[in-house]
Amino acid sequence: MPVLPVTNMLQAFFNIWRIKELRNKLFFTIGMLVIYRIGFFIPLPGVDQQTLKAAMEGQTGGIGSVLAYMQIFTGGSLSQSTIFGLGIMPYISAAIIFQLLGSVSERLKALKKEGPVGHQKIQEYTRYTTVALCAVQAFFWLQYLPRINAVYPAYVNSPIYWVCGVLGLTAGSVFLMWLGEQIDRFGIGNGISLIITAGIIAFMPNAVMMVASEFKLDGSGTYGIMTIVFLLLAFVVVTAGSVIITQGQRRIPIQQAKHTRGRRVFGGQKSYLPLRVNHGGVMPIIFASSLMIFPSIALGWAAAAVTPPEDASGFMGYFSATVYFLNDELGDMTGYLYALVYVVLIYFFSYFWTTVQFNPEETATNLRDHGSFIPGLRPGPRTAEYLETVMERITYVGAGFLCAIAIVPTIVSGYFGIPFLVTQFLGGTGLLICVSVMLDFVQRIDAQLMMRNYKGFLGGGEGGGGGRIRPTRG
């Protein structure tokens, strides 16, 4: 009699608590995330939280877009101005900077070749850069708060406000960096990713309650039954698509060369080289979103500074009309020009990030050095050319999926009149991050269970077989 999937899942859940080592790792991870959420509510000294909250709720573009972006990707929220307001983004930015520099700097390339010692040195540079980025971002944020009257009058010109603010925001981000590293060492899962995911999940109940408060079954509310059904279906479809694209791979057949030692023949085994369809993950969306923030802010300032088109004439009239048009199209996330530029940037950064992360020449060289080859292709340059062609094609598909994930929340927000934060959390980039991180988290737990012959969430173990989620072929 087949065992129901729900029964398998419950059995795997109980198996976790039978293993002391896995149980301790899970408790440690949960404890670190609880500490993160507690520190999330410790305010900065001198900041009027009620005034700041009211001012941020009235922002629909410009700085409002910045805050909406940061609370999705950083695990922080400057709209509350707590010690964890900057989130983990400074550390991520520093890591990205050194990852990009690692492909052009000879010194960093040499450090990478030194192994663990070199990686430890690069990690040290990353931490110093994180502190510098935190200090700069904290300074600009603290300079902005007095402009919206979010600082108590007694602290406006006080050195205590500046010193405590910069130190508090910097220490908060560095502490989050330390929490992530501790989860990597003593917990289970990727610490930084889990912190970002915890921040996204913490905002999801607010998004659900925002929709529920405006829904009336008799149709008298802002949202009708069809809107709710559409949101639920979009949630299911985006989640399923995120799982498929995250697990999707193009498997390149690899053949090992045969060699003879004495009277025995070794090698000749067949294997696969897996190439991920979405090799860049969510990084292309993060890069594109960060760049699209600047036109929104700059055009908003320009539109407020120039004379309205109806009051201008001649060259100034054409100039004002152009500024207002660009502000409506690029300054608003529902504009067609915004969507077009956003899609172009996502494709650009998808190929850019894949180029940085995947080196066809290096892969072809490693295959040749290990006595492996792709059937029908000569080892060396011909193999590298083939791998580059395949990677370009599957990256095109992966980037198209990322564009759909990024644009759909904006379309739903503009068409149904649903707040962007609601559509972003119920579907889109935030959901893609959660799905990717939780898939990795479950797979790590499953690997721990399988090593001890316990049946995991994904099937197998204790003589079990089917039911295991396998990467899909792109």
DRENDO-1510 file (C-alpha; in Angstrom, 1 decimal, always signed):
<recs>
REC; n; res; u; v; w
REC; 1; MET; +0.0; +0.0; +0.0 .
REC; 2; PRO; +1.6; +3.3; -1.0 .
REC; 3; VAL; +2.4; +5.8; +1.7 .
REC; 4; LEU; +0.8; +9.2; +1.4 .
REC; 5; PRO; +3.1; +12.2; +0.8 .
REC; 6; VAL; +1.8; +13.9; +3.9 .
REC; 7; THR; +2.7; +10.8; +6.0 .
REC; 8; ASN; +6.2; +10.8; +4.5 .
REC; 9; MET; +6.6; +14.5; +5.3 .
REC; 10; LEU; +5.5; +14.0; +8.9 .
REC; 11; GLN; +7.8; +11.0; +9.3 .
REC; 12; ALA; +10.7; +13.1; +8.0 .
REC; 13; PHE; +9.8; +15.9; +10.4 .
REC; 14; PHE; +9.9; +13.6; +13.4 .
REC; 15; ASN; +13.2; +12.0; +12.1 .
REC; 16; ILE; +14.9; +15.4; +12.5 .
REC; 17; TRP; +14.4; +15.4; +16.3 .
REC; 18; ARG; +15.9; +11.9; +16.6 .
REC; 19; ILE; +19.4; +13.0; +15.5 .
REC; 20; LYS; +21.0; +15.1; +18.2 .
REC; 21; GLU; +23.5; +16.9; +15.9 .
REC; 22; LEU; +20.8; +17.9; +13.4 .
REC; 23; ARG; +18.5; +18.9; +16.2 .
REC; 24; ASN; +21.1; +21.2; +17.8 .
REC; 25; LYS; +21.9; +22.8; +14.4 .
REC; 26; LEU; +18.2; +23.5; +13.8 .
REC; 27; PHE; +17.7; +25.0; +17.3 .
REC; 28; PHE; +20.8; +27.1; +16.8 .
REC; 29; THR; +19.6; +28.4; +13.5 .
REC; 30; ILE; +16.2; +29.3; +14.9 .
REC; 31; GLY; +17.8; +31.0; +17.9 .
REC; 32; MET; +19.9; +33.2; +15.7 .
REC; 33; LEU; +16.9; +34.2; +13.6 .
REC; 34; VAL; +14.9; +35.0; +16.8 .
REC; 35; ILE; +17.8; +37.3; +17.9 .
REC; 36; TYR; +17.6; +39.0; +14.5 .
REC; 37; ARG; +13.9; +39.7; +14.9 .
REC; 38; ILE; +14.4; +41.0; +18.4 .
REC; 39; GLY; +17.1; +43.4; +17.3 .
REC; 40; PHE; +14.9; +44.5; +14.5 .
REC; 41; PHE; +12.7; +46.5; +17.0 .
REC; 42; ILE; +15.5; +48.3; +18.8 .
REC; 43; PRO; +15.2; +52.0; +17.7 .
REC; 44; LEU; +17.9; +54.5; +17.1 .
REC; 45; PRO; +18.2; +57.2; +19.8 .
REC; 46; GLY; +16.8; +60.6; +18.9 .
REC; 47; VAL; +14.5; +59.4; +16.1 .
REC; 48; ASP; +10.7; +60.1; +16.3 .
REC; 49; GLN; +9.4; +56.7; +15.1 .
REC; 50; GLN; +5.8; +57.8; +14.8 .
REC; 51; THR; +6.6; +60.8; +12.6 .
REC; 52; LEU; +9.0; +58.7; +10.5 .
REC; 53; LYS; +6.4; +56.0; +10.0 .
REC; 54; ALA; +3.8; +58.6; +8.9 .
REC; 55; ALA; +6.2; +60.2; +6.5 .
REC; 56; MET; +7.2; +56.9; +4.9 .
REC; 57; GLU; +3.6; +55.8; +4.4 .
REC; 58; GLY; +3.0; +58.9; +2.3 .
REC; 59; GLN; +6.0; +58.2; +0.0 .
REC; 60; THR; +4.9; +56.5; -3.3 .
REC; 61; GLY; +8.1; +57.0; -5.3 .
REC; 62; GLY; +11.7; +58.2; -4.8 .
REC; 63; ILE; +12.8; +57.4; -1.3 .
REC; 64; GLY; +9.6; +55.2; -0.9 .
REC; 65; SER; +10.8; +53.0; -3.8 .
REC; 66; VAL; +14.3; +52.8; -2.2 .
REC; 67; LEU; +12.8; +51.6; +1.1 .
REC; 68; ALA; +10.5; +49.1; -0.6 .
REC; 69; TYR; +13.5; +47.7; -2.4 .
REC; 70; MET; +15.7; +47.5; +0.7 .
REC; 71; GLN; +13.2; +45.8; +2.9 .
REC; 72; ILE; +12.8; +43.0; +0.3 .
REC; 73; PHE; +16.5; +42.4; -0.4 .
REC; 74; THR; +18.3; +43.4; +2.8 .
REC; 75; GLY; +16.4; +42.0; +5.7 .
REC; 76; GLY; +16.2; +45.5; +7.2 .
REC; 77; SER; +13.7; +48.4; +7.2 .
REC; 78; LEU; +14.8; +52.0; +7.4 .
REC; 79; SER; +11.1; +53.0; +7.7 .
REC; 80; GLN; +11.4; +52.0; +11.4 .
REC; 81; SER; +15.0; +53.3; +11.7 .
REC; 82; THR; +16.2; +50.6; +14.1 .
REC; 83; ILE; +19.8; +49.3; +14.6 .
REC; 84; PHE; +19.1; +46.7; +11.9 .
REC; 85; GLY; +17.7; +49.3; +9.5 .
REC; 86; LEU; +20.5; +48.9; +6.9 .
REC; 87; GLY; +20.0; +45.1; +7.0 .
REC; 88; ILE; +22.6; +42.8; +5.4 .
REC; 89; MET; +22.8; +44.8; +2.1 .
REC; 90; PRO; +26.2; +46.5; +2.9 .
REC; 91; TYR; +27.8; +43.0; +3.4 .
REC; 92; ILE; +26.2; +41.7; +0.2 .
REC; 93; SER; +27.4; +44.8; -1.7 .
REC; 94; ALA; +30.9; +44.3; -0.5 .
REC; 95; ALA; +30.9; +40.6; -1.4 .
REC; 96; ILE; +29.6; +41.4; -4.9 .
REC; 97; ILE; +32.3; +44.1; -5.3 .
REC; 98; PHE; +35.1; +41.7; -4.5 .
REC; 99; GLN; +33.5; +38.9; -6.5 .
REC; 100; LEU; +33.5; +41.2; -9.6 .
REC; 101; LEU; +37.0; +42.5; -8.8 .
REC; 102; GLY; +38.2; +38.9; -8.5 .
REC; 103; SER; +37.7; +38.5; -12.3 .
REC; 104; VAL; +39.8; +41.5; -13.2 .
REC; 105; SER; +42.3; +42.0; -10.4 .
REC; 106; GLU; +45.5; +39.9; -10.6 .
REC; 107; ARG; +46.1; +40.2; -6.9 .
REC; 108; LEU; +42.7; +38.8; -6.0 .
REC; 109; LYS; +43.1; +36.0; -8.6 .
REC; 110; ALA; +46.4; +35.1; -6.9 .
REC; 111; LEU; +44.7; +35.0; -3.5 .
REC; 112; LYS; +42.0; +32.7; -4.8 .
REC; 113; LYS; +44.6; +30.3; -6.0 .
REC; 114; GLU; +46.1; +30.1; -2.5 .
REC; 115; GLY; +43.1; +28.1; -1.2 .
REC; 116; PRO; +41.5; +28.6; +2.2 .
REC; 117; VAL; +44.2; +31.1; +3.3 .
REC; 118; GLY; +43.5; +33.3; +0.3 .
REC; 119; HIS; +39.8; +33.1; +0.7 .
REC; 120; GLN; +40.2; +34.1; +4.4 .
REC; 121; LYS; +42.1; +37.1; +3.3 .
REC; 122; ILE; +39.4; +38.1; +0.8 .
REC; 123; GLN; +36.8; +37.6; +3.5 .
REC; 124; GLU; +38.8; +40.0; +5.7 .
REC; 125; TYR; +38.8; +42.7; +3.0 .
REC; 126; THR; +35.1; +42.2; +2.5 .
REC; 127; ARG; +34.4; +42.8; +6.2 .
REC; 128; TYR; +36.4; +46.1; +6.2 .
REC; 129; THR; +34.6; +47.2; +3.1 .
REC; 130; THR; +31.3; +46.4; +4.8 .
REC; 131; VAL; +32.1; +48.7; +7.7 .
REC; 132; ALA; +33.0; +51.5; +5.3 .
REC; 133; LEU; +29.8; +51.1; +3.3 .
REC; 134; CYS; +27.7; +51.0; +6.5 .
REC; 135; ALA; +29.2; +54.3; +7.7 .
REC; 136; VAL; +28.6; +56.0; +4.4 .
REC; 137; GLN; +25.0; +54.8; +4.1 .
REC; 138; ALA; +24.3; +55.6; +7.7 .
REC; 139; PHE; +25.6; +59.1; +7.3 .
REC; 140; PHE; +23.3; +59.8; +4.3 .
REC; 141; TRP; +20.3; +58.3; +6.1 .
REC; 142; LEU; +20.8; +60.3; +9.2 .
REC; 143; GLN; +21.2; +63.5; +7.1 .
REC; 144; TYR; +17.8; +62.8; +5.5 .
REC; 145; LEU; +15.8; +62.3; +8.7 .
REC; 146; PRO; +15.9; +65.9; +9.9 .
REC; 147; ARG; +14.5; +67.0; +6.6 .
REC; 148; ILE; +11.2; +65.2; +7.2 .
REC; 149; ASN; +11.1; +66.3; +10.9 .
REC; 150; ALA; +11.7; +62.7; +12.1 .
REC; 151; VAL; +14.3; +63.7; +14.7 .
REC; 152; TYR; +13.4; +65.2; +18.1 .
REC; 153; PRO; +14.4; +68.9; +18.3 .
REC; 154; ALA; +16.8; +68.3; +21.2 .
REC; 155; TYR; +18.8; +65.9; +19.0 .
REC; 156; VAL; +18.9; +67.7; +15.7 .
REC; 157; ASN; +22.2; +69.4; +16.2 .
REC; 158; SER; +23.6; +67.1; +18.9 .
REC; 159; PRO; +26.7; +65.1; +18.3 .
REC; 160; ILE; +25.1; +62.3; +20.2 .
REC; 161; TYR; +22.5; +61.8; +17.4 .
REC; 162; TRP; +25.3; +61.5; +14.8 .
REC; 163; VAL; +27.7; +59.3; +16.8 .
REC; 164; CYS; +25.0; +57.0; +18.2 .
REC; 165; GLY; +23.2; +56.8; +14.8 .
REC; 166; VAL; +26.3; +55.9; +12.7 .
REC; 167; LEU; +27.6; +53.5; +15.3 .
REC; 168; GLY; +24.2; +51.9; +15.8 .
REC; 169; LEU; +23.5; +51.3; +12.1 .
REC; 170; THR; +27.0; +50.1; +11.5 .
REC; 171; ALA; +27.1; +47.8; +14.5 .
REC; 172; GLY; +23.7; +46.4; +13.5 .
REC; 173; SER; +24.8; +45.5; +10.0 .
REC; 174; VAL; +28.1; +44.0; +11.2 .
REC; 175; PHE; +26.2; +42.0; +13.9 .
REC; 176; LEU; +23.9; +40.6; +11.2 .
REC; 177; MET; +27.0; +39.7; +9.2 .
REC; 178; TRP; +28.3; +37.9; +12.2 .
REC; 179; LEU; +25.0; +36.1; +12.8 .
REC; 180; GLY; +25.0; +34.8; +9.2 .
REC; 181; GLU; +28.6; +33.5; +9.6 .
REC; 182; GLN; +27.6; +31.7; +12.9 .
REC; 183; ILE; +24.7; +30.0; +11.1 .
REC; 184; ASP; +27.0; +28.9; +8.4 .
REC; 185; ARG; +29.4; +27.4; +11.0 .
REC; 186; PHE; +27.1; +26.0; +13.7 .
REC; 187; GLY; +23.7; +25.9; +12.1 .
REC; 188; ILE; +22.2; +24.6; +8.9 .
REC; 189; GLY; +21.6; +26.5; +5.7 .
REC; 190; ASN; +23.1; +29.7; +4.3 .
REC; 191; GLY; +23.0; +32.3; +7.0 .
REC; 192; ILE; +22.8; +35.4; +4.9 .
REC; 193; SER; +20.1; +34.0; +2.7 .
REC; 194; LEU; +18.1; +32.8; +5.7 .
REC; 195; ILE; +18.2; +36.3; +7.3 .
REC; 196; ILE; +16.9; +37.9; +4.1 .
REC; 197; THR; +14.2; +35.2; +3.9 .
REC; 198; ALA; +13.2; +35.8; +7.5 .
REC; 199; GLY; +12.8; +39.5; +6.8 .
REC; 200; ILE; +10.6; +38.8; +3.7 .
REC; 201; ILE; +8.4; +36.3; +5.6 .
REC; 202; ALA; +8.0; +38.7; +8.5 .
REC; 203; PHE; +6.3; +41.2; +6.2 .
REC; 204; MET; +4.1; +38.7; +4.4 .
REC; 205; PRO; +1.4; +38.6; +7.2 .
REC; 206; ASN; +1.1; +42.4; +6.9 .
REC; 207; ALA; +0.5; +42.0; +3.2 .
REC; 208; VAL; -2.1; +39.4; +3.7 .
REC; 209; MET; -3.9; +41.5; +6.4 .
REC; 210; MET; -3.8; +44.5; +4.1 .
REC; 211; VAL; -5.7; +42.5; +1.4 .
REC; 212; ALA; -8.1; +40.9; +3.9 .
REC; 213; SER; -9.0; +44.3; +5.5 .
REC; 214; GLU; -10.2; +45.6; +2.1 .
REC; 215; PHE; -12.1; +42.5; +1.0 .
REC; 216; LYS; -15.8; +42.1; +1.4 .
REC; 217; LEU; -17.7; +39.0; +0.3 .
REC; 218; ASP; -20.7; +41.0; -0.9 .
REC; 219; GLY; -18.5; +43.0; -3.3 .
REC; 220; SER; -18.7; +46.3; -1.4 .
REC; 221; GLY; -15.0; +46.3; -0.5 .
REC; 222; THR; -12.0; +47.4; -2.6 .
REC; 223; TYR; -11.2; +43.8; -3.6 .
REC; 224; GLY; -13.7; +41.3; -4.9 .
REC; 225; ILE; -13.7; +37.6; -4.9 .
REC; 226; MET; -12.2; +37.4; -8.4 .
REC; 227; THR; -9.2; +39.5; -7.3 .
REC; 228; ILE; -8.6; +37.2; -4.3 .
REC; 229; VAL; -8.9; +34.1; -6.5 .
REC; 230; PHE; -6.5; +35.6; -9.0 .
REC; 231; LEU; -3.9; +36.4; -6.3 .
REC; 232; LEU; -4.1; +32.9; -4.9 .
REC; 233; LEU; -3.7; +31.4; -8.4 .
REC; 234; ALA; -0.8; +33.7; -9.1 .
REC; 235; PHE; +0.8; +32.7; -5.8 .
REC; 236; VAL; +0.6; +29.0; -6.8 .
REC; 237; VAL; +1.8; +29.5; -10.3 .
REC; 238; VAL; +4.7; +31.7; -9.4 .
REC; 239; THR; +5.7; +29.3; -6.6 .
REC; 240; ALA; +5.6; +26.3; -9.0 .
REC; 241; GLY; +7.5; +28.2; -11.6 .
REC; 242; SER; +10.1; +29.3; -9.1 .
REC; 243; VAL; +10.7; +25.7; -8.1 .
REC; 244; ILE; +10.9; +24.5; -11.7 .
REC; 245; ILE; +13.3; +27.3; -12.8 .
REC; 246; THR; +15.5; +26.9; -9.7 .
REC; 247; GLN; +15.8; +23.1; -10.2 .
REC; 248; GLY; +16.1; +23.3; -14.0 .
REC; 249; GLN; +19.3; +22.1; -15.6 .
REC; 250; ARG; +20.7; +21.4; -19.0 .
REC; 251; ARG; +22.7; +18.2; -18.6 .
REC; 252; ILE; +25.7; +17.9; -20.9 .
REC; 253; PRO; +26.8; +14.2; -21.3 .
REC; 254; ILE; +30.5; +13.7; -20.3 .
REC; 255; GLN; +32.5; +10.6; -21.2 .
REC; 256; GLN; +35.7; +9.6; -19.4 .
REC; 257; ALA; +38.6; +8.4; -21.6 .
REC; 258; LYS; +39.6; +4.7; -21.1 .
REC; 259; HIS; +43.2; +3.9; -20.1 .
REC; 260; THR; +44.9; +0.6; -19.6 .
REC; 261; ARG; +47.1; -0.3; -16.6 .
REC; 262; GLY; +48.6; -3.7; -17.0 .
REC; 263; ARG; +45.8; -6.0; -18.1 .
REC; 264; ARG; +43.0; -3.8; -16.6 .
REC; 265; VAL; +41.1; -1.1; -18.3 .
REC; 266; PHE; +40.0; +1.9; -16.2 .
REC; 267; GLY; +37.7; +4.8; -17.0 .
REC; 268; GLY; +35.0; +4.9; -19.7 .
REC; 269; GLN; +32.2; +5.9; -17.3 .
REC; 270; LYS; +29.5; +8.3; -18.4 .
REC; 271; SER; +28.3; +11.3; -16.4 .
REC; 272; TYR; +26.7; +14.7; -16.8 .
REC; 273; LEU; +27.8; +18.3; -16.5 .
REC; 274; PRO; +24.8; +20.2; -15.1 .
REC; 275; LEU; +24.3; +23.7; -16.3 .
REC; 276; ARG; +21.7; +25.7; -14.4 .
REC; 277; VAL; +19.0; +27.4; -16.4 .
REC; 278; ASN; +18.8; +30.3; -13.9 .
REC; 279; HIS; +22.5; +30.5; -13.2 .
REC; 280; GLY; +22.4; +34.1; -11.9 .
REC; 281; GLY; +19.7; +33.4; -9.3 .
REC; 282; VAL; +18.0; +36.6; -8.2 .
REC; 283; MET; +21.2; +38.7; -8.6 .
REC; 284; PRO; +20.2; +40.2; -12.0 .
REC; 285; ILE; +16.9; +41.4; -10.5 .
REC; 286; ILE; +18.7; +43.0; -7.6 .
REC; 287; PHE; +21.2; +44.8; -9.8 .
REC; 288; ALA; +18.5; +46.0; -12.2 .
REC; 289; SER; +16.2; +47.1; -9.4 .
REC; 290; SER; +19.0; +49.1; -7.7 .
REC; 291; LEU; +19.8; +50.9; -11.0 .
REC; 292; MET; +16.1; +51.7; -11.7 .
REC; 293; ILE; +15.9; +53.5; -8.4 .
REC; 294; PHE; +18.2; +56.4; -9.5 .
REC; 295; PRO; +16.1; +57.5; -12.5 .
REC; 296; SER; +13.0; +57.5; -10.3 .
REC; 297; ILE; +14.6; +59.8; -7.8 .
REC; 298; ALA; +16.5; +62.1; -10.3 .
REC; 299; LEU; +13.4; +62.6; -12.5 .
REC; 300; GLY; +11.2; +63.3; -9.5 .
REC; 301; TRP; +13.6; +66.1; -8.5 .
REC; 302; ALA; +13.8; +67.4; -12.0 .
REC; 303; ALA; +10.0; +67.4; -12.5 .
REC; 304; ALA; +9.6; +69.4; -9.2 .
REC; 305; ALA; +12.3; +71.9; -10.3 .
REC; 306; VAL; +11.2; +72.7; -13.9 .
REC; 307; THR; +8.3; +74.8; -14.9 .
REC; 308; PRO; +5.1; +72.8; -15.8 .
REC; 309; PRO; +4.7; +72.4; -19.6 .
REC; 310; GLU; +1.5; +74.4; -19.7 .
REC; 311; ASP; +3.3; +77.4; -18.2 .
REC; 312; ALA; +6.3; +77.2; -20.5 .
REC; 313; SER; +6.9; +78.0; -24.1 .
REC; 314; GLY; +9.5; +77.5; -26.8 .
REC; 315; PHE; +12.5; +75.3; -25.9 .
REC; 316; MET; +11.6; +75.3; -22.2 .
REC; 317; GLY; +8.1; +74.0; -23.1 .
REC; 318; TYR; +9.5; +71.0; -25.0 .
REC; 319; PHE; +12.1; +70.4; -22.3 .
REC; 320; SER; +9.5; +70.5; -19.5 .
REC; 321; ALA; +7.2; +68.2; -21.5 .
REC; 322; THR; +10.1; +65.7; -22.0 .
REC; 323; VAL; +11.0; +65.8; -18.3 .
REC; 324; TYR; +7.3; +65.2; -17.2 .
REC; 325; PHE; +6.9; +62.4; -19.8 .
REC; 326; LEU; +10.1; +60.6; -18.6 .
REC; 327; ASN; +9.0; +61.1; -15.0 .
REC; 328; ASP; +5.6; +59.5; -15.7 .
REC; 329; GLU; +7.2; +56.6; -17.6 .
REC; 330; LEU; +10.5; +55.9; -15.8 .
REC; 331; GLY; +9.6; +57.4; -12.4 .
REC; 332; ASP; +6.5; +55.2; -12.0 .
REC; 333; MET; +6.9; +51.4; -11.8 .
REC; 334; THR; +3.7; +51.0; -13.8 .
REC; 335; GLY; +5.0; +52.9; -16.8 .
REC; 336; TYR; +5.6; +51.1; -20.1 .
REC; 337; LEU; +9.1; +52.6; -20.6 .
REC; 338; TYR; +10.0; +51.6; -17.0 .
REC; 339; ALA; +9.1; +48.0; -17.8 .
REC; 340; LEU; +11.0; +48.0; -21.1 .
REC; 341; VAL; +14.2; +49.4; -19.5 .
REC; 342; TYR; +13.8; +47.0; -16.6 .
REC; 343; VAL; +13.6; +44.0; -18.9 .
REC; 344; VAL; +16.7; +45.1; -20.9 .
REC; 345; LEU; +18.7; +45.5; -17.6 .
REC; 346; ILE; +17.6; +42.1; -16.3 .
REC; 347; TYR; +18.8; +40.4; -19.5 .
REC; 348; PHE; +22.0; +42.4; -19.5 .
REC; 349; PHE; +22.9; +41.5; -15.9 .
REC; 350; SER; +21.8; +37.9; -16.4 .
REC; 351; TYR; +24.4; +37.5; -19.1 .
REC; 352; PHE; +26.9; +39.6; -17.2 .
REC; 353; TRP; +26.5; +37.6; -14.0 .
REC; 354; THR; +26.7; +34.3; -15.9 .
REC; 355; THR; +29.9; +35.5; -17.6 .
REC; 356; VAL; +31.4; +36.3; -14.2 .
REC; 357; GLN; +30.4; +33.0; -12.6 .
REC; 358; PHE; +30.9; +30.5; -15.4 .
REC; 359; ASN; +34.1; +30.3; -17.4 .
REC; 360; PRO; +33.8; +27.9; -20.4 .
REC; 361; GLU; +37.5; +27.9; -21.1 .
REC; 362; GLU; +38.3; +26.9; -17.5 .
REC; 363; THR; +35.6; +24.2; -17.5 .
REC; 364; ALA; +36.9; +22.8; -20.8 .
REC; 365; THR; +40.5; +22.8; -19.4 .
REC; 366; ASN; +39.4; +21.0; -16.3 .
REC; 367; LEU; +37.5; +18.3; -18.3 .
REC; 368; ARG; +40.6; +17.8; -20.5 .
REC; 369; ASP; +43.0; +17.6; -17.5 .
REC; 370; HIS; +40.7; +14.9; -15.8 .
REC; 371; GLY; +40.6; +12.8; -19.0 .
REC; 372; SER; +37.0; +13.6; -19.8 .
REC; 373; PHE; +35.4; +14.9; -22.9 .
REC; 374; ILE; +32.0; +15.7; -24.5 .
REC; 375; PRO; +31.2; +13.0; -27.1 .
REC; 376; GLY; +31.6; +14.3; -30.6 .
REC; 377; LEU; +33.7; +17.3; -29.6 .
REC; 378; ARG; +37.4; +17.8; -29.4 .
REC; 379; PRO; +38.8; +18.7; -25.9 .
REC; 380; GLY; +39.9; +22.3; -25.5 .
REC; 381; PRO; +38.7; +25.3; -27.5 .
REC; 382; ARG; +35.9; +23.4; -29.4 .
REC; 383; THR; +34.5; +22.2; -26.1 .
REC; 384; ALA; +34.7; +25.7; -24.6 .
REC; 385; GLU; +32.9; +27.2; -27.7 .
REC; 386; TYR; +30.1; +24.6; -27.3 .
REC; 387; LEU; +29.6; +25.2; -23.6 .
REC; 388; GLU; +29.5; +29.0; -24.2 .
REC; 389; THR; +26.8; +28.5; -26.9 .
REC; 390; VAL; +24.7; +26.3; -24.7 .
REC; 391; MET; +25.1; +28.7; -21.7 .
REC; 392; GLU; +24.0; +31.6; -23.8 .
REC; 393; ARG; +20.8; +29.8; -24.9 .
REC; 394; ILE; +19.7; +28.6; -21.5 .
REC; 395; THR; +20.6; +32.0; -20.0 .
REC; 396; TYR; +18.1; +33.6; -22.4 .
REC; 397; VAL; +15.4; +31.3; -21.1 .
REC; 398; GLY; +16.3; +31.9; -17.5 .
REC; 399; ALA; +16.4; +35.7; -18.0 .
REC; 400; GLY; +13.0; +35.6; -19.6 .
REC; 401; PHE; +11.6; +33.9; -16.5 .
REC; 402; LEU; +13.2; +36.5; -14.2 .
REC; 403; CYS; +11.6; +39.2; -16.3 .
REC; 404; ALA; +8.2; +37.6; -15.9 .
REC; 405; ILE; +8.7; +37.3; -12.2 .
REC; 406; ALA; +9.8; +40.9; -11.9 .
REC; 407; ILE; +7.2; +42.5; -14.1 .
REC; 408; VAL; +4.1; +40.5; -13.1 .
REC; 409; PRO; +3.7; +42.2; -9.6 .
REC; 410; THR; +3.9; +45.6; -11.3 .
REC; 411; ILE; +1.3; +44.7; -13.9 .
REC; 412; VAL; -1.0; +43.3; -11.2 .
REC; 413; SER; -0.5; +46.3; -9.0 .
REC; 414; GLY; -1.4; +48.7; -11.8 .
REC; 415; TYR; -4.3; +46.7; -13.3 .
REC; 416; PHE; -6.1; +45.6; -10.0 .
REC; 417; GLY; -5.1; +48.7; -8.0 .
REC; 418; ILE; -3.4; +46.5; -5.3 .
REC; 419; PRO; -0.5; +48.1; -3.4 .
REC; 420; PHE; +2.9; +47.1; -4.9 .
REC; 421; LEU; +4.2; +45.7; -1.5 .
REC; 422; VAL; +1.3; +43.3; -1.5 .
REC; 423; THR; +1.9; +42.0; -5.0 .
REC; 424; GLN; +5.6; +41.9; -4.4 .
REC; 425; PHE; +5.3; +39.7; -1.3 .
REC; 426; LEU; +2.5; +37.4; -2.6 .
REC; 427; GLY; +4.4; +36.8; -5.9 .
REC; 428; GLY; +7.5; +38.1; -7.6 .
REC; 429; THR; +11.1; +38.5; -6.5 .
REC; 430; GLY; +10.4; +38.2; -2.8 .
REC; 431; LEU; +8.7; +34.9; -3.3 .
REC; 432; LEU; +11.5; +33.7; -5.7 .
REC; 433; ILE; +14.0; +34.4; -2.9 .
REC; 434; CYS; +12.0; +32.5; -0.4 .
REC; 435; VAL; +11.5; +29.5; -2.6 .
REC; 436; SER; +15.2; +29.3; -3.6 .
REC; 437; VAL; +16.4; +29.6; +0.0 .
REC; 438; MET; +13.9; +27.1; +1.4 .
REC; 439; LEU; +14.6; +24.6; -1.3 .
REC; 440; ASP; +18.3; +24.8; -0.4 .
REC; 441; PHE; +17.4; +24.5; +3.3 .
REC; 442; VAL; +15.2; +21.4; +2.9 .
REC; 443; GLN; +17.8; +19.8; +0.7 .
REC; 444; ARG; +20.5; +20.3; +3.3 .
REC; 445; ILE; +18.3; +18.7; +6.0 .
REC; 446; ASP; +17.4; +15.9; +3.6 .
REC; 447; ALA; +21.2; +15.2; +3.0 .
REC; 448; GLN; +21.7; +15.0; +6.8 .
REC; 449; LEU; +18.9; +12.5; +7.2 .
REC; 450; MET; +20.0; +10.4; +4.2 .
REC; 451; MET; +23.5; +10.1; +5.7 .
REC; 452; ARG; +22.0; +8.4; +8.7 .
REC; 453; ASN; +19.7; +6.2; +6.7 .
REC; 454; TYR; +16.6; +8.2; +7.7 .
REC; 455; LYS; +13.9; +9.0; +5.2 .
REC; 456; GLY; +14.0; +12.7; +4.2 .
REC; 457; PHE; +11.5; +15.2; +3.0 .
REC; 458; LEU; +12.5; +14.5; -0.7 .
REC; 459; GLY; +12.1; +10.7; -0.4 .
REC; 460; GLY; +14.7; +7.9; -0.2 .
REC; 461; GLY; +16.4; +6.5; +2.9 .
REC; 462; GLU; +15.4; +3.4; +5.0 .
REC; 463; GLY; +15.2; +1.5; +1.7 .
REC; 464; GLY; +12.8; +4.1; +0.3 .
REC; 465; GLY; +13.0; +5.1; -3.3 .
REC; 466; GLY; +10.6; +7.3; -5.3 .
REC; 467; GLY; +9.2; +10.7; -4.6 .
REC; 468; ARG; +12.6; +12.5; -4.6 .
REC; 469; ILE; +12.6; +15.8; -6.3 .
REC; 470; ARG; +15.1; +15.8; -9.2 .
REC; 471; PRO; +16.5; +18.8; -11.1 .
REC; 472; THR; +14.4; +19.3; -14.3 .
REC; 473; ARG; +16.0; +19.3; -17.7 .
REC; 474; GLY; +16.0; +22.7; -19.4 .
</recs>
